[in-house]
């Protein structure tokens, strides 16, 4: 039986799709975004780390294991305990990461089982994957949360470690498939929030075929994941970047609302 490598399971999530949800964070990601707030989810295997902790003025290290294998059955047992909340709130399960499509066979099996259980399914993806892997899960995914980080291939490569050609092509094909999709755009000051890029992105979204793009979520950069880098002994490249102001986010909401698509600040 296939098992999936997962680094966190979050109950009562309200930012990863409609209603109250369980978000399953699958380990492994082909991107290394400078602003990633889940750096523990990037490496594709179980990791044994020395986490640095601080208590008062004392600093010490202790071993920690990141990543655990779950069967589909074990995931379902967790979801069964939440069914009443799903039904009352219109919620369900969201597979996130990392990048869930880095484990395509397990993801497909898990989505199929969730649909058999009557649970609404969502997949949060960077879109960086072979199209056939994405196509296989279409029948079992009710909603896609699709991240678009930068339209420039050069800037995308610089700040995430991969180009965006296959990502944008997969996005176009996903929209053509008719699947409900919410676009997630992380607003990263100094990287993707210049006026030229914002104009291009607005035109791209408006012209892609907005009928089944049900929402644009503007995700303001934040530093809540910075402590994880210290704990894991990793460099944090966004130390000097400040989050966008509330006023800036309101302006961007109005700006992208001109696409005719519903816009929300946050997940």
N, C-alpha and C positions, 0 to 999 in steps of 0.2 A: 504493500500500500504506500502510495506517495505521501511524503510529509513535506511541510513547508517550514522554512526557517523564518522565525518571527522574533522581533526584539521588543515588542510591547503590544499589549491589548488594552485599549482604553474604553471603559464603559461610560455611559451617560455623556457621550460626545454630542455637541450641538453645532459644530463648525465644519463638519465633513459631509454635508448633504442634509436633506430635509429631516425634521423630527429628531427624536432622541435615537442615537446610534451607538453601535459598538464599532470602533475603528481598530482594524487589525493592521499593525505596522510590520510589513514584510522586509526582511533584511537583504541588503544588497542594492546598490544603485550604480548605473554606469556614468552618472554625472557627479561632479564634485563642485557644487555651487559654492561660491565664496560665502554666501549668506546662509547656508544650510543650518537649520536649527535642530536637526537630528543627525549629527555627524556619526553617532553610534550605529546608524543604519546604512552607512555607505559600503563598508567592506562586506563581501558576499558570503563570508563564512562565520562560524562561531569564533568569537574573539575572547581571549583571556587577557585582561588588561589590569594595569595597576592604576586604580583611581586615586587621585590626589584629593584629600579632604582636609578641611580646615575647621578647627574647633577653637574659637577664641584666637589666641596668638599661636596656637600649635598647629602645625601642618604635618600630616602623615599620609602614607599610601597603604592601600589594602587591595587584595586581589578581587576582581569582579569578572563574571562571565556575561558576555553580551550575545544574546541569540539562543533560542530554544526551538527544537523541532516539534511541530504539532501535526497530528493527523487531522483529516477533514472531520472525523467523528468528534475529536476533542474540541474543535471550533464550534461544531453544532451544539455540543453540550453547553457551551458558554452562551450561545445565542438563545437556546431554549429558555434560559432563566430570564431573558429580557423580552420575551414575546409580548407580554402585556404592555410594556412601555412602547414597543414598536407599533402595536395596534392603536394605542390611544393617541400617539403623537404623529403617526405617519412616518415613523423612522425605519431603521433597518441596519444593515451592516455595510461598512465601507472598508475596502482593502486599499491601504496606502503604503507608504514606505519611508525611505528606500523607494524602490521601483517594483511594484508587484509583478509587472510583466517580465521581470528577470527570472521569475519562477512560473512560466506560463502553464505548464501542465497541472501543477498543484492549484494554481489560481482558477483554472477552468473547472477542475473537479470541485473545488470549494464553492464556486459560484453556482454550479449546477445543483449541488446539495442544498444550498441556501434557497434557491428558487423552489425546490421540491418541498422545503419547509414552509414556503409561503412568505419568505423574508425579502423585502426590498433590497436590491443590491446596487452598490456604487463602487467604482474603481477610480482612484486618484492616480493619475499617471503623468509622467513627463513627456510621454509620446515617443520616447527614444527606444524603439523596439522594432523588430521585423513586422511588417503589416500582417502577414499570416497569423502571427501570435495574437495580434489585436482582433483580427477578424474572427478567430475561433471563439472568443468570449462574447462577441456581440449578442448572440441569442440569450445569454444568461445575465447580462448587465443592464439594469434599468436606467442607470445614470452614469455618465462619465464626468469626472472633474479633471479637466485638461489644463495643464500648466503651460503657459506661453511666457517665456522669460525675456527673449530678445529676438527681433526680426533680422538683425544683422548676423550673418553666419560668423563673421570674424569676431564680433563682440561676444557672441554666444560661446564660441570656442574658447575665448580668452577667460571668460568668467565661470564657465561650467565644465570645461574640459572636453566638450564634444561640439560638433557643428549642429546646425538646426535643420538641415535639408530634409532628412527623413522625418523629423518631428512635424514640420509644416505640411509635408505631403500626407502623413498619417492623419493630421488634423483635418485636412480637406476631405480625405476619403471617409473619415468618421462622420463628418457633417453630411456628406452625400449619402451615407447609410441611413440617415434619418433618426439616429439615436439621440435622445435627449442629452445635451452637453452643457455643462457650466464651465466657462473659461475662468481660470485663475491666473491673475497677473500680479506677481510680486513687485511692489514699487520700491526699487532700490536706488536711493539718491546717488547721483554721480555715475550710475551704470546704465539705467534704462529709463530715466525719467526726464530726459531732455525733450524739448518741444518737438523737434524733428521726428524722433522715434515715436513719441506719443501720437502724433498726427498719422504716421504710417500705420501704427497699430490700429487706430480707430478706423482707418480706411480698410485695412485688411479684414477686420472683424465684420464691418458693415457689408463688405462685398463678398464674404465667403458663402453666404447663404444662411441668413440669421434665423430662419424659421425655427430650427431646433436648438439654437443657442438660447437657452432660457435665462441665463444670467451671466454677467461679468462680475467676478469677485475681485476687488482691489485689495491686495494684502500688503499693508504697510510694513516695511522692514522693521524688525525689532531685534533686540539683543538678548532675548530671554534664553537663547541656547548657548551664549558665550561661556557660561560656567562649565558646560560639558567639554569644551575644548581644553580648558585648564585641567579638568579632571582626567582627561584622556591624554594629556601631554601633547596636544596638537596646536599648531599656530592658528591664531584667529585673525583673519585678514580684514575684518570689518571694524576693528577697534575704534578707528577714527571717524566712522560714519555715524551720523545721527539720524534717528527715525524721522520720517516726514511729519510735518505738523498736521494737526487736525484740520486746519484751514486748507492746506495743500490737498489733503485727501478729499475734502468737500469739493474743491475746484475740479479735481480729477473725476469725481463722481458725475458732476454736471457735464464735464467734457465728454465722457464716454456715453452718457445718456443720450447724446445726439445720434448714436447708432440706432436708436429705437429699441435697444435691448435693455432689460432691467439691470441696474447696477447696484451693487452692495459693497460697502466698505467692510472688509473682514471676510471670514470663511463662509 
